[in-house]
Amino acid sequence: MRTITRTTFLAAIGLLAQGAFAEITPEQAASLGGDEFTPIGAERAGNAAGTIPAWTGGMKEPPAGYVEGEPLVDPFPDEQPLFTITAQNYEQYADNLSPGQIALLKRYPDTFRMPVYTTHRTALYPEALYEEFKQDALTATTTDGGNGLANVDSYLPFPFPKSGIEVIWNHVLRFRGGSVRRTYTQIPVQANGAFSPVVFDDQLTFANYLDGAPENRLFYYKQSIKAPARLEGNVLLVHENINQVVEPRAAWVYNAGQRRVRRAPDVAYDGPGTASDGLRTADDLDLYNGAPDRYDWKLVGKQELYIPYNAFKLRDKNLKYKDILQKGHLNPDYLRYELHRVWVVEATLKEGARHIYAKRTFYVDEDTWQICAADLYDGRGELWRVKEAHNVLHYQVSVPWYALEISHDLISGRYLPIGLDNEIRGYQYNWDYKVSEREYTPAALRRSGVR
């Protein structure tokens, strides 16, 4: 694959406001993959209590029973929970819970619970990327007050972050196969438990996979609705830029009913998410995406937290959506929480900036740089929405990603799962997806939406 070149990242944004190079010595960069740190900057050692094990390389081989090209199988099918956290006993585990998790336990005291399993540090990325991560550790920098990047060749600019915005950039750029196509459902669940799935086919291709991509381009994204019939054929296209203060995100939608392509400036910040019933914003898909300029970012530090992990049960093709989706929350029988170390980042809305979330706290898994949980606060400072991402490893390609991301509205009792594919036949990820830039043009939208 073609790497993300320094020229690609730098040309459009580096002339604005250069930040200092990351304050990393060659010795620190060389420590990546050594005795102290993993190749992506996580602590290799376990914790003192022995409840988090050492990282030993991740799950390098598929588990027994996996068949190439078929759905993932659970590597831990016989494991049972070590204990279960409930509204009645959460106080004894509070040091390892987020405010959002505690709020969910209190909101649904009789039905929601968190089964906690043995921690397995399964995560890894392709070996070929690890040397690039070392090089970026020496040179990567933010520009324009954190809104841009310079001197980045790979998918991990800041393995040793010194600020909140550096952690968030690691999440935004993390490796997700480079170019991938997948099919999944998004399912707004009403307070009474009623739901109606929306089926998406989407494509994500980082600019480094395409020749001739504009200098400030980060990736291309296209999302087509396959069901229900009333929405079938509608398509969203996004050209995601790195520094969106200099060059805002460009987005278009094709409305199948009108057979018309139009610009979509609301696909940014707190614009409503596609077919989400108002349960997510444009910038909280993937738990966070897009321009960071409306917030001040604070790196709080690290914490040991019970987070959704190795969520292979949620991908079981023997399950129906009605088995997983319950009134108020997911069926706890299919949830798996493990104790992992996370980076904690607080985002506070800048004075004079507008967004429905006045504060956001992100919990970022050290072994993947994926945001695994987020607490979202309204303008009164009240906790409003709670998001979680249930992580799995696509072990056959060494790509960690979400089996499911979910947004809970604590006030209305509604929630929004994104990513389930239990009722869609087969394995729904096409890795190393071959595509040309022409497929990501507004002119191509009409073809994408043909029924």
LINKA-V257836 format. One record per pair of residues at least 24 apart in sequence whose C-alpha atoms are under 8 Angstrom apart, sorted by sequence separation. I is the first residue (numbers start at 1). J is the second residue. If there is no record, write none. Layout:
i=I j=J
i=I j=J
//
This chain:
i=133 j=157
i=142 j=166
i=179 j=203
i=180 j=204
i=200 j=224
i=201 j=225
i=217 j=241
i=218 j=242
i=232 j=256
i=311 j=335
i=341 j=365
i=342 j=366
i=385 j=409
i=386 j=410
i=87 j=112
i=129 j=154
i=179 j=204
i=180 j=205
i=200 j=225
i=201 j=226
i=216 j=241
i=217 j=242
i=231 j=256
i=311 j=336
i=340 j=365
i=341 j=366
i=384 j=409
i=385 j=410
i=86 j=112
i=87 j=113
i=133 j=159
i=178 j=204
i=179 j=205
i=199 j=225
i=200 j=226
i=216 j=242
i=310 j=336
i=340 j=366
i=384 j=410
i=86 j=113
i=178 j=205
i=179 j=206
i=198 j=225
i=199 j=226
i=200 j=227
i=216 j=243
i=308 j=335
i=309 j=336
i=383 j=410
i=384 j=411
i=85 j=113
i=86 j=114
i=178 j=206
i=198 j=226
i=199 j=227
i=308 j=336
i=309 j=337
i=84 j=113
i=85 j=114
i=198 j=227
i=199 j=228
i=308 j=337
i=309 j=338
i=84 j=114
i=85 j=115
i=179 j=209
i=197 j=227
i=198 j=228
i=307 j=337
i=308 j=338
i=84 j=115
i=85 j=116
i=178 j=209
i=197 j=228
i=216 j=247
i=306 j=337
i=307 j=338
i=370 j=401
i=83 j=115
i=84 j=116
i=306 j=338
i=307 j=339
i=368 j=400
i=82 j=115
i=83 j=116
i=305 j=338
i=306 j=339
i=307 j=340
i=81 j=115
i=82 j=116
i=83 j=117
i=305 j=339
i=306 j=340
i=81 j=116
i=82 j=117
i=304 j=339
i=305 j=340
i=81 j=117
i=82 j=118
i=304 j=340
i=305 j=341
i=80 j=117
i=81 j=118
i=304 j=341
i=305 j=342
i=79 j=117
i=303 j=341
i=304 j=342
i=302 j=341
i=303 j=342
i=302 j=342
i=303 j=343
i=249 j=290
i=302 j=343
i=303 j=344
i=301 j=343
i=302 j=344
i=300 j=343
i=301 j=344
i=299 j=343
i=300 j=344
i=301 j=345
i=299 j=344
i=300 j=345
i=244 j=290
i=245 j=291
i=299 j=345
i=300 j=346
i=244 j=291
i=298 j=345
i=299 j=346
i=243 j=291
i=245 j=293
i=297 j=345
i=298 j=346
i=297 j=346
i=298 j=347
i=125 j=175
i=240 j=290
i=297 j=347
i=296 j=347
i=297 j=348
i=295 j=347
i=296 j=348
i=295 j=348
i=296 j=349
i=295 j=349
i=296 j=350
i=294 j=349
i=295 j=350
i=294 j=350
i=295 j=353
i=294 j=353
i=294 j=354
i=294 j=355
i=59 j=121
i=58 j=121
i=59 j=122
i=58 j=122
i=59 j=123
i=60 j=124
i=308 j=372
i=56 j=121
i=57 j=122
i=58 j=123
i=59 j=124
i=307 j=372
i=53 j=119
i=55 j=121
i=57 j=123
i=58 j=124
i=307 j=373
i=51 j=118
i=52 j=119
i=53 j=120
i=54 j=121
i=57 j=124
i=51 j=119
i=52 j=120
i=53 j=121
i=198 j=275
i=311 j=390
i=329 j=408
i=308 j=388
i=310 j=390
i=311 j=391
i=312 j=392
i=308 j=389
i=309 j=390
i=310 j=391
i=311 j=392
i=308 j=390
i=309 j=391
i=310 j=392
i=288 j=371
i=307 j=390
i=308 j=391
i=309 j=392
i=310 j=393
i=287 j=371
i=270 j=355
i=287 j=372
i=328 j=413
i=269 j=355
i=270 j=356
i=287 j=373
i=328 j=414
i=329 j=415
i=287 j=374
i=328 j=415
i=188 j=276
i=315 j=403
i=187 j=276
i=188 j=277
i=314 j=403
i=40 j=130
i=186 j=276
i=314 j=404
i=39 j=130
i=188 j=279
i=312 j=403
i=311 j=403
i=40 j=133
i=149 j=242
i=39 j=133
i=148 j=242
i=149 j=243
i=39 j=134
i=147 j=242
i=148 j=243
i=147 j=243
i=148 j=244
i=147 j=244
i=147 j=245
i=287 j=387
i=287 j=388
i=321 j=422
i=32 j=134
i=287 j=389
i=320 j=422
i=321 j=423
i=319 j=422
i=320 j=423
i=30 j=134
i=317 j=421
i=318 j=422
i=319 j=423
i=29 j=134
i=315 j=420
i=317 j=422
i=29 j=135
i=314 j=420
i=315 j=421
i=316 j=422
i=317 j=423
i=315 j=422
i=29 j=137
i=29 j=138
i=26 j=138
i=24 j=137
i=25 j=138
i=24 j=138
i=22 j=137
i=23 j=138
i=22 j=138
i=40 j=156
i=172 j=288
i=21 j=138
i=22 j=139
i=42 j=159
i=172 j=289
i=21 j=139
i=22 j=140
i=41 j=159
i=287 j=405
i=21 j=140
i=22 j=141
i=40 j=159
i=41 j=160
i=286 j=405
i=21 j=141
i=20 j=141
i=19 j=141
i=20 j=142
i=19 j=142
i=18 j=142
i=19 j=143
i=18 j=143
i=19 j=144
i=17 j=143
i=18 j=144
i=19 j=145
i=16 j=143
i=17 j=144
i=165 j=292
i=280 j=407
i=16 j=144
i=17 j=145
i=279 j=407
i=14 j=143
i=279 j=408
i=13 j=143
i=279 j=409
i=13 j=144
i=18 j=150
i=165 j=297
i=167 j=299
i=193 j=325
i=164 j=297
i=165 j=298
i=193 j=326
i=194 j=327
i=14 j=148
i=163 j=297
i=164 j=298
i=165 j=299
i=193 j=327
i=13 j=148
i=14 j=149
i=163 j=298
i=164 j=299
i=192 j=327
i=193 j=328
i=279 j=414
i=13 j=149
i=14 j=150
i=22 j=158
i=24 j=160
i=163 j=299
i=164 j=300
i=189 j=325
i=191 j=327
i=192 j=328
i=279 j=415
i=280 j=416
i=13 j=150
i=162 j=299
i=190 j=327
i=191 j=328
i=279 j=416
i=189 j=327
i=190 j=328
i=10 j=149
i=189 j=328
i=9 j=149
i=10 j=150
i=276 j=416
i=9 j=150
i=10 j=151
i=9 j=151
i=9 j=152
i=6 j=150
i=7 j=151
i=147 j=291
i=6 j=151
i=147 j=292
i=5 j=151
i=6 j=152
i=146 j=292
i=147 j=293
i=5 j=152
i=6 j=153
i=146 j=293
i=4 j=152
i=5 j=153
i=4 j=153
i=3 j=153
i=4 j=154
i=3 j=154
i=167 j=343
i=167 j=345
i=164 j=345
i=261 j=442
i=164 j=346
i=261 j=445
i=261 j=446
i=260 j=446
i=259 j=446
i=122 j=310
i=116 j=306
i=120 j=310
i=252 j=442
i=256 j=446
i=254 j=445
i=253 j=445
i=254 j=446
i=171 j=364
i=256 j=449
i=174 j=368
i=256 j=450
i=174 j=369
i=254 j=449
i=174 j=370
i=167 j=364
i=171 j=369
i=170 j=369
i=171 j=370
i=171 j=371
i=167 j=369
i=4 j=207
i=5 j=208
i=12 j=215
i=13 j=216
i=237 j=440
i=4 j=208
i=11 j=215
i=12 j=216
i=237 j=441
i=3 j=208
i=10 j=215
i=11 j=216
i=237 j=442
i=2 j=208
i=3 j=209
i=8 j=214
i=9 j=215
i=10 j=216
i=1 j=208
i=2 j=209
i=8 j=215
i=9 j=216
i=96 j=303
i=98 j=305
i=1 j=209
i=7 j=215
i=8 j=216
i=9 j=217
i=96 j=304
i=97 j=305
i=237 j=445
i=8 j=217
i=96 j=305
i=97 j=306
i=236 j=445
i=95 j=305
i=96 j=306
i=235 j=445
i=235 j=448
i=235 j=449
i=233 j=448
i=234 j=449
i=233 j=449
i=112 j=329
i=115 j=332
i=232 j=449
i=233 j=450
i=114 j=332
i=120 j=338
i=222 j=440
i=233 j=451
i=112 j=331
i=113 j=332
i=117 j=336
i=119 j=338
i=221 j=440
i=232 j=451
i=108 j=328
i=112 j=332
i=115 j=335
i=116 j=336
i=117 j=337
i=118 j=338
i=119 j=339
i=177 j=397
i=220 j=440
i=114 j=335
i=115 j=336
i=116 j=337
i=117 j=338
i=118 j=339
i=119 j=340
i=191 j=412
i=114 j=336
i=115 j=337
i=116 j=338
i=177 j=399
i=191 j=413
i=114 j=337
i=116 j=339
i=176 j=399
i=190 j=413
i=191 j=414
i=175 j=399
i=176 j=400
i=190 j=414
i=191 j=415
i=213 j=437
i=224 j=448
i=176 j=401
i=189 j=414
i=190 j=415
i=224 j=449
i=188 j=414
i=189 j=415
i=210 j=436
i=188 j=415
i=189 j=416
i=210 j=437
i=188 j=416
i=189 j=417
i=205 j=433
i=187 j=416
i=188 j=417
i=13 j=243
i=186 j=416
i=187 j=417
i=186 j=417
i=187 j=418
i=186 j=418
i=9 j=242
i=13 j=246
i=185 j=418
i=186 j=419
i=184 j=418
i=185 j=419
i=186 j=420
i=184 j=419
i=185 j=420
i=184 j=420
i=185 j=421
i=75 j=312
i=184 j=421
i=74 j=312
i=183 j=421
i=73 j=312
i=74 j=313
i=72 j=312
i=184 j=424
i=72 j=315
i=73 j=316
i=96 j=339
i=124 j=367
i=123 j=367
i=124 j=368
i=184 j=428
i=123 j=368
i=183 j=428
i=71 j=317
i=121 j=367
i=182 j=428
i=183 j=429
i=182 j=429
i=181 j=429
i=182 j=430
i=180 j=429
i=181 j=430
i=180 j=430
i=181 j=431
i=180 j=431
i=179 j=431
i=180 j=432
i=181 j=433
i=179 j=432
i=180 j=433
i=177 j=431
i=178 j=432
i=179 j=433
i=177 j=432
i=179 j=434
i=123 j=393
i=122 j=393
i=126 j=397
i=126 j=398
i=125 j=398
i=126 j=399
i=100 j=374
i=124 j=398
i=125 j=399
i=100 j=375
i=123 j=398
i=124 j=399
i=125 j=400
i=99 j=375
i=123 j=399
i=124 j=400
i=98 j=375
i=123 j=400
i=104 j=386
i=100 j=383
i=100 j=385
i=101 j=386
i=100 j=386
i=52 j=339
i=100 j=387
i=51 j=339
i=52 j=340
i=107 j=410
i=104 j=410
i=103 j=410
i=72 j=394
i=43 j=366
i=42 j=366
i=41 j=366
i=42 j=367
i=40 j=367
i=40 j=368
i=68 j=396
i=62 j=395
i=61 j=395
i=62 j=396
i=60 j=395
i=61 j=396
i=59 j=395
i=60 j=398
i=71 j=426
i=72 j=427
i=70 j=426
i=71 j=427
i=70 j=427
i=71 j=428
i=69 j=427
//
